[in-house]
């Protein structure tokens, strides 16, 4: 169970952000929630840091190498969330979806780090790139001139 803790944490974060996108929340509450989610992700990654093993018929390998890069990605995510005070190119009503795509892209990257077989690598790359493409399409579709906020 601890082998997949960072990925499961990201899935829970994604589900929570999806549920939050159905309601209306203030920007400050959303920002504090997202920073809390980033801190929870770092905690989950640290808890599972020294775990090793294979999952899914040896197509998913969790070792110190993959856990190290997952920790780096989690810390980089928290740094990005802390240092991006406001996102002027993202509408207020769509910031929840932006963060949802952001965390789902991170999930794809974390899966990619532990992937062993080609099909798992392909699925992880699709998950990571699809959400980046969705964010890019959103910025282009809404006429935003700041496409650099997508990744």
C-alpha positions in Angstrom: 0.0 0.0 0.0 2.8 2.4 0.8 4.4 1.7 -2.6 1.6 3.7 -4.4 1.1 6.3 -1.7 2.2 9.4 -3.7 0.1 8.3 -6.7 -2.9 7.6 -4.5 -2.5 10.9 -2.8 -2.5 12.6 -6.2 -5.7 10.7 -7.2 -7.4 11.9 -4.0 -6.2 15.5 -4.7 -7.6 15.2 -8.2 -10.9 13.9 -7.0 -11.1 16.7 -4.4 -10.2 19.4 -6.9 -12.9 17.9 -9.2 -15.5 18.2 -6.5 -14.3 21.7 -5.7 -14.7 22.6 -9.4 -18.4 21.9 -9.0 -18.8 24.6 -6.4 -17.8 28.2 -6.0 -14.9 29.0 -3.7 -12.9 32.1 -3.1 -9.5 32.4 -4.7 -7.9 32.6 -1.3 -9.5 29.4 -0.1 -8.5 27.6 -3.4 -4.9 28.9 -3.1 -4.6 27.7 0.5 -6.2 24.4 -0.4 -3.8 23.8 -3.2 -0.8 24.6 -1.1 -2.1 22.2 1.5 -2.4 19.6 -1.1 1.2 20.1 -2.2 2.3 19.8 1.4 0.3 16.6 1.7 1.9 15.2 -1.4 5.4 15.9 0.0 4.4 14.2 3.2 3.1 11.1 1.4 6.2 10.9 -0.7 8.4 11.1 2.4 6.4 8.4 4.1 6.9 6.0 1.2 10.5 7.0 0.5 12.4 3.9 1.5 9.8 1.4 0.1 10.8 -0.9 -2.7 8.9 -3.4 -4.8 7.2 -4.4 -8.0 3.5 -4.0 -8.8 1.2 -5.0 -11.7 3.1 -8.0 -12.9 6.5 -6.3 -12.7 5.4 -3.4 -15.0 5.7 -0.8 -12.2 8.9 -0.7 -10.2 9.2 1.4 -7.0 12.8 1.8 -5.8 15.0 4.5 -4.3 15.6 6.0 -7.7 11.9 6.5 -8.5 11.1 7.7 -5.0 13.9 10.3 -5.1 12.5 11.8 -8.4 9.0 11.7 -7.0 10.2 13.7 -4.0 11.9 16.2 -6.3 8.7 16.6 -8.3 6.6 17.0 -5.2 8.9 19.7 -3.8 9.1 21.5 -7.2 5.3 21.4 -7.3 5.0 23.0 -3.9 7.6 25.6 -4.9 5.6 26.4 -8.0 2.4 26.7 -6.0 4.0 28.9 -3.4 5.7 31.3 -5.9 2.8 31.8 -8.3 0.8 34.3 -6.3 -1.8 35.0 -9.0 -2.5 33.7 -12.4 -3.8 36.7 -14.4 -4.3 34.7 -17.6 -6.6 32.2 -15.9 -10.1 33.2 -15.2 -11.2 33.1 -11.6 -13.9 30.5 -12.4 -11.4 28.2 -14.1 -8.6 28.2 -11.6 -9.8 25.0 -10.0 -9.7 23.2 -13.3 -6.2 24.6 -13.9 -4.9 23.1 -10.7 -6.7 19.9 -11.4 -4.9 19.6 -14.8 -1.7 20.6 -13.1 -1.9 17.8 -10.5 -3.0 15.2 -13.1 -0.1 16.0 -15.2 2.1 15.5 -12.2 0.4 12.1 -11.6 1.4 11.1 -15.2 5.0 12.2 -14.5 5.2 10.2 -11.2 3.8 7.1 -13.0 6.4 7.6 -15.7 9.3 7.6 -13.2 8.3 4.1 -12.0 7.3 2.6 -15.3 9.2 -0.4 -16.6 7.3 -1.7 -19.6 6.5 0.2 -22.8 2.7 0.2 -22.3 3.0 1.7 -18.9 5.4 4.3 -20.2 3.0 5.1 -23.0 0.0 5.5 -20.6 2.1 7.7 -18.3 3.2 9.9 -21.2 -0.4 10.2 -22.4 -1.6 11.2 -19.0 1.1 13.8 -18.6 0.8 15.3 -22.1 -3.0 15.2 -22.3 -3.5 17.5 -19.4 -0.8 19.9 -20.6 -2.6 19.9 -24.0 -5.9 20.5 -22.3 -4.5 23.5 -20.4 -2.9 24.8 -23.6 -6.2 24.4 -25.5 -8.0 26.2 -22.7 -5.7 29.2 -22.9 -5.9 29.4 -26.7 -9.7 28.8 -26.8 -10.3 31.6 -24.3 -8.1 34.1 -26.1 -5.5 34.2 -23.5 -2.2 35.8 -24.6 -0.2 34.1 -21.8 0.2 30.6 -23.0 3.4 30.3 -21.0 1.3 29.6 -17.8 0.4 26.2 -19.1 3.6 24.5 -18.2 
